[in-house]
Amino acid sequence: YSSLRFKGLAQSDKKLLAIIETDNGQKFYKVGDTLDNGFVIQFISLENVTVDISNGTKKEKYSADQY
């Protein structure tokens, strides 16, 4: 997904959220949420500052240090 940019993580109460920017703007996503491109947030790691997404057949991992 060429226009997907993982910006970092946020923690509110005990919820961990991934900050992801697409062509439609920047949004906060939790595990189980679906991105605009149909990929689903599978796992968020506060320790590694990564987010794993999948569309059922393809899996991708994004790291905040990539950007």
C-alpha positions, 0 to 999 in steps of 0.5 A: 500500500504505497500511500500508507505511512506508519507514524507511531503509537499512542496509548490511551488508558490501557488501549494501544493505538497505531497512528497511520496516515493514508491519502485520506488523512491520519487516523488512530487504529486499534487491533481489529480495525480495518484500514481504507485499503481493506487491511486489518490491524493484526498486532501492535507492539509498544516494545518494538514500535511496530504494527502488523497488518494483513488482508487475509493473504498478504501480511506486512509489518511496519516500523516507525523507524522506517520513516 
